[in-house]
Amino acid sequence: MRRPTLLVLVAAMMAAPAAFAGSTEPVPADTISQQRDDLTPKDLKRVQVVTRPTSDFSKPENFETMQGGAGTSKKLPNQDAFSQPAANLTFEEEGTFKLGNGLFRKVWVSAPSSTQASDGLGPLFNARACQSCHLKDGRGHPPEGAADATSMFLRLAREASTQEERKAITDGVLLNLPDPVYGTQLQDLAVPGLDAEGKMRITYEERPVTLRGGETVSLRKPTYAIDNLAYGPLHPDTTLSPRVTPPMIGLGLVEDIHPADLLANADPDDTNGDGISGKAQILRDPLSGETRVGRFGWKAQEVFIRRQSADAFAGDIGISSPDVPRPFGDCTEAQVKCRAMPNGVQERLGKDEAPDPVMDLVTFYSQNLAVPARRDVGDPQVLRGKKVFYQTGCASCHMPKFVTRRDASNKAHRFQLIWPYSDFLLHDMGEGLADGQKVGDATGTEWRTAPLWGIGLTKTVVGHTFFLHDGRARNLTEAILWHGGEAQKARDDYADLPKEDRDALVRFLESL
């Protein structure tokens, strides 16, 4: 079997490090455990009962306020609501969490620098710190009325165009191809002496939608372009996919959902005929070569939080780690000057700019940001909205409950009833939300179901209410009305509801 050339493999690692394992064997889903092998038969029955969808909307469910299980934060729902440690961490673990928080906030500088443990920024980059994108550990936003696009960027990718590239994708070596000059994402910042790649430009077209009763809502349809391309034109097949940074809460709990529970909800051929055909993103573990279910990222393109963090270090900040050893960040071979710039690797500190101790702490921090407690779960309007949420079919994709693994490596995550309101599967959301960019098993119209826990505190934490993958929706109503594809019926049912029911549904979402 002929292996891809070195050039293709380098492109593979640049495009989709989460899937790269240097293997050309197909990526089968049937190697993933289809059963809860972490539970006794007695525990399995308990899990099946407690995660069963409710049919009683007259009162709150048991433990409904504890969205993140025993780790749920009961702190005041203020601007720091997404930045609290899980409530069930030990005293020692809280110390580790705080060290990780410090590194998450750390501002990196360009090399060479007297602060040798903090240099290595770029040379091309989108942010100087993790916290710059994940402000207050919350949701990013488009550059509304300002030049700041730090919490939003453009993914660059193209489909395979040669036999070798197509084979690499089919064999699971990579998810897609980067732009040959600009790499995997547009870098709008650069260290001194180097030109940034360009600037994202967004234009909006307002589209009115009339709801039952005559109420009119205006949806804004964005169009994306790049100004001031510094290194020549993009490849003609390169697509632009805008992404805002997602909230950081509850990630470790999601990581510890058993894959069997995710696969149990997948129905790619819609065999039950309900119009919902969610499918799992099947990826290859870059370290072990084993197949896994993707669950992080807008297209479920990441399996593990540590790997997601390493990819962000390399792609967003230009910092290398043992997981992604690229001190040049997202600079491609075509960007010769960028590749020749100094980096922050210090022999006395190791061969990476962010060595294992740094990655361990940042990963622990990211895994243990607490989910805030639900509010007003017994409020009559909230209960009415919850009933509407179920009746209109929202819960088909935004699945309320899971119980995490009994054998989770972190004791704080073990056997926890959690309420993320997501199935973490890929769904066709229609042409209105399409980015035209394939990522592994995800087509250009498919997106991972976004978790809803904490969504009602978005404005409190980050001061805005921009939703969806590119922040086009200015409130929850607009976000619902943008749903299409598999969610078209639910969206249409919402638009046809009496205003009192529409308001109740939004009120329910605001309680999450």
Residue, then its C-alpha position, 0 to 999 in steps of 0.5 A: m500500500r503506497r503511503p502519502t508523500l511527505l508533503v501530503l503528510v505535513a499538510a495533514m498534520m497542519a489541517a487536522p492534527a486531531a485525526f493524524a496518526g501516521s496510519t493508512e488503515p480505514v477508520p471504523a466505528d465498530t471498534i468503539s465500545q457500543q456498551r456501557d462496559d463501566l457499569t454493573p447491570k444494576d447501575l445500568k438500569r439506574v442510568q437508563v431510568v434517570t436519563r429517560p426523557t421526562s413527561d411531567f412538566s408540572k414540577p422540576e425533575n430531581f437534581e435538575t438544578m445541579q446541571g454539572g452533577a456534584g461539581t455544579s457551582k452554586k456561586l452567585p451568577n455574576q460575571d465570574a459564573f463560568s470561571q469557578p472550579a468544580a465544587n467537588l474538587t479536593f483542596e489539592e486539586e483546587g490548587t492545581f486548578k488555580l495554577g492552570n488558570g494562571l497559565f490560561r491567562k498568561v500573555w505570551v511574547s515574541a522571541p527572543s525575550s528576557t522572559q524566556a519561559s513566556d516567549g515563542l508567540g507566533p510568528l503569526f497568531n490570532a491571540r496572545a493568551c487563551q483568555s483573550c479568546h475565551l474571555k471570562d471562559g465564555r462565548g466569543h463574538p463577532p467584531e461588532g462595531a470594533a476591529d477586535a476579532t480576537s474571539m472569532f476567526l476564519r478556518l481555512a480548508r479545501e477538499a482533496s484534489t489529488q488521488e493521494e489527498r483523497k486517499a489520505i482523507t478516506d483512510g482517516v489520516l486527515l480531516n481536510l486540506p489546509d490552504p497551501v499558503y495560509g494554512t488552517q486559519l487566517q492569522d490577523l496578527a504577527v510579531p514585529g518584522l512580519d506581516a499579518e496574513g489579512k483581516m476578516r471582513i463581514t457584511y450583513e444582509e437583513r432578512p425579515v421573518t414573520l411569526r404567528g400573530g404578526e410579530t416580525v424578526s429580522l435575521r442577519k445573513p453574513t458574508y465573509a471575505i478577507d482584506n489585505l491578503a499579505y502573501g498572495p491569493l488563497h487557493p481557489d478551492t479554499t473555503l472560509s468557515p467563521r468560528v466564535t470561541p465556545p464556552m469552557i464550562g463542563l468540558g471534563l464532564v463531556e469528555d467522560i460521557h461514555p462513547a456508547d451513550l453517544l453512539a446509541n443516539a446516532d441514527p445517520d440513516d434516520t431508520n426510525g423516520d423521525g427526520i433526525s439523522g445525527k451521526a458521530q464524528i469518528l476520529r483516530d486518536p493521534l497517540s494510540g491510533e485507536t478510533r474515538v468519537g469526536r465531541f469537542g469543536w463546532k464540527a466535533q473534530e476533537v476527541f480530547i481536551r488536552r489535544q484541543s488545547a494543544d491545537a489552540f496553542a499551535g494554531d491560535i497563539g503559535i506555541s508548540s507542545p509535546d502534542v503539537p510540536r510546531p514552534f512556527g505555529d500555523c506558518t506554512e512552508a510557503q511562508v519562508k520568512c515566517r519559518a525563519m523567525p526566532n522561536g521560544v524553544q529553550e534547551r534548558l526548559g525542554k524542546d517545546e514552548a509549552p512543555d508537559p507541565v504547562m499542558d497538564l495544568v492548562t488541561f486540568y483547568s479546562q476540564n474542571l470549570a464548573v457548570p453553574a446551577r440552574r435558576d428558577v426551575g420551578d417557575p411556572q413560565v419556565l416549566r411551560g417553556k420546558k414543555v414546549f421545548y420537548q413538544t417542538g422536538c428541540a430535545s431530539c438533538h439537545m438531549p437533556k441528560f447523561v450519566t458520566r463514566r463510572d471509571a472516569s480518571n478524575k474522581a470528581h467526574r465519576f458517575q455524575l448526572i449532568w444536563p448539557y442539553s446536547d447529543f454531541l452528534l453532527h446534524d444537517m442544519g440546512e443551507g442557511l447555516a452552511d459553511g461549505q467546509k467538510v471536516g472529517d465526517a462533517t459535511g458543509t451543512e453539518w454541525r455538532t449540537a451545541p450544549l445549552w447549559g449556561i446559555g442563559l448567563t451569556k450576557t451576564v458573563v460576557g456582556h452580549t447575546f450573540f449565538l451560533h457558530d459565527g455569532r450571527a444570531r443577536n438573541l435566542t429567538e434569532a438563533i432558533l429561527w436560523h435552524g434548518g435541515e433536520a431542525q426545520k420542523a422544530r423551527d417552523d413549529y416554534a414560529d407557529l406557536p402563540k407568543e406566550d409559548r414562544d416567550a416561555l421557551v426563551r424563558f426556559l433557555e434563559s434558566l439553563 
